[in-house]
Amino acid sequence: MNDKEILIQKLLALNISSAEIHALMLSLDRIEFRNLIKRFFDLSQSTVINNSTSTKGFIGFFNKIGQKRKNRGVKRKLDKPNFRAGKKLIVAEGDSWFEFPIFRKDIVDWIIKETDNPVYSLAYGGDWIANMLYEEEYLDELAAWQPEIFMISGGGNDLVGDGRVGTLVDKPDLVDFSEKPSDKLLKEFILAQDFGNGEVDAHKRAEMIVRGSKYLNKGYWDLCKTFEIMYRMLFRGLELSGKLGNMKIITQGYDFVVPSDSLKLDRPLRLITGNGGWLYRPLNRKSISDKYEQRSIMSAMIYHFNEMLIAVCRQHNTIRGQNFIFHIDSRGTLQENDWADELHPTSQGFKQISQVYIRCINGETSRDVRDAFVYPVRKY
């Protein structure tokens, strides 16, 4: 077995370091890369199994309407002579943060409304990053359009779909809550990032993330490693396809979601979208009913997902010698009333986040003190 095959076996077992994943990706040609994707998905079904509802039932019906409405408009614009001159064409691939069917203005809706940049959407509410990567629909569209911007939003549904969140945590009587030296270091690092939003201050959020991290089991860390592999595959696939050119890639990692089973009359969509079924009830079934504990767990999951994705972006930017992948960091942006349900902001919440997308698209300087490619919404 050669060195490359050894790394492949380690990747398939999710027992591989970030440096090894990166080295493996760089060593693969296009054919080897496609074969690896097939092997990865064939052997990792328990982790990345496709149960997406994005094309099914109620959500699928309205996804199709919403996507057609968005794309009909952009095609009309692009059919005008010289319309694209001086503008940035955007292709968006992703989930419900880019395509919330009809009833709410999502991030893409606001970008279309607030700018004159054309946006072609491949996004479907409820879609999984696993599906996006495996089907590679975006590669054909990127070749056809050659956009200046490619926006990708994925991982949220993979994380919480089918009540999966309950499998990613241990019940309280199996958790070691004792304080360790590593807890102090993690808390200090989080405090320096300052996730205070006027409702939850930076100190409390740091404590919540440290507390919630203790609940996370091997299933969560394996899934996080899977996300890392998939995003590295996404970026490497774009490089191997020759479709990058001068294209800017923008990722995002969601905000600190709020578990809730509320079906308030002022938010009737909560009943339709299954509020409580994603986070609250799966955690409750693990004997985690306390609101603070539930929010701490989800804060930890969202925190580590973002840190993983930022690290992947950083390494790809470093290797290329310039920032071509950018990250919208929404953590610490929204207060509890800014959430329409457990997973989705209100229209105004989406608008707040979309304004920072627009700043990134326009090339404004980041306000992040650590990474110039990260745009923290909370600082604008």
PyMOL commands that set and color helices and strands:
alter all, ss='L'
color gray80, all
select helices_A, chain A and resi 3-12+18-27+30-43+45-48+57-78+107-114+129-135+137-145+156-168+172-174+181-193+202-213+218-241+269-272+280-284+291-320+336-338+347-361+377-379
alter helices_A, ss='H'
color red, helices_A
select strands_A, chain A and resi 90-94+119-121+149-153+248-252+325-329+374-376
alter strands_A, ss='S'
color yellow, strands_A
deselect
rebuild
show_as cartoon
